[in-house]
Amino acid sequence: MTDVIVVIGAGQIGQAIARRVGVGKRIVLADMRPDNANAAAQVLGNAGYDLRPSMRRRATLSMDSSREPRAWATSPG
């Protein structure tokens, strides 16, 4: 099974955290703004990280709102 990290916030600090602890891990990158999450995903993806952007309209992730990212993060591969 692949290790997974969830980073909430796709700004500079979130990207730095993902770069630091995301080597060899699957990353779920969550942000309230789709353009921020997609831009960060493109930058980190180009650097070779295995990640998935996730846009959330709320500041916190509820169990229901996090089902899709959890399903991707825990899928084989």
C-alpha positions in Angstrom: 0.0 0.0 0.0 1.2 3.5 -0.9 1.6 6.1 1.9 -0.7 9.1 1.4 -0.5 12.6 2.7 -3.3 15.2 2.6 -2.2 18.8 2.3 -4.9 21.4 2.9 -4.0 24.7 1.2 -2.3 24.8 -2.2 -0.4 28.1 -1.5 3.3 28.4 -1.1 3.4 26.8 2.4 1.2 23.9 1.3 3.4 23.3 -1.7 6.5 23.4 0.4 5.0 20.9 2.8 4.1 18.6 -0.1 7.6 18.8 -1.5 9.2 18.1 1.8 7.1 15.2 3.0 5.6 13.9 -0.3 8.6 12.2 -1.9 7.6 8.7 -2.8 4.0 9.2 -1.4 0.7 9.9 -3.0 -0.5 13.5 -2.3 -4.0 14.8 -2.1 -3.8 18.5 -2.4 -7.0 20.3 -1.2 -7.9 23.9 -1.6 -11.0 26.0 -1.6 -10.2 27.6 -5.0 -10.0 25.3 -8.0 -7.5 27.5 -9.8 -5.0 27.4 -6.9 -5.3 23.6 -6.6 -4.9 23.1 -10.3 -1.9 25.5 -10.6 -0.1 23.8 -7.6 -0.9 20.3 -9.0 0.6 21.3 -12.3 3.8 22.6 -10.7 4.2 19.6 -8.4 3.2 17.1 -11.1 5.8 18.5 -13.4 8.3 18.0 -10.6 7.4 14.3 -10.6 5.1 14.0 -7.6 2.1 11.7 -7.6 -0.8 13.9 -6.7 -4.4 14.7 -7.1 -5.9 18.2 -6.7 -9.1 18.4 -4.7 -11.4 21.4 -4.5 -13.5 22.0 -1.4 -16.0 24.8 -0.9 -15.7 24.6 2.9 -12.7 25.4 5.0 -12.9 22.0 6.6 -13.2 18.6 5.0 -16.2 16.6 6.3 -16.4 12.9 5.9 -18.9 13.2 3.1 -16.9 15.9 1.2 -13.7 13.9 1.4 -14.9 10.6 -0.1 -13.6 11.1 -3.6 -10.1 12.1 -2.6 -10.0 9.3 0.0 -11.1 6.8 -2.7 -8.4 7.9 -5.1 -5.7 8.0 -2.3 -6.4 4.5 -1.2 -6.9 2.9 -4.6 -4.2 0.4 -5.6 -1.5 1.7 -7.8 
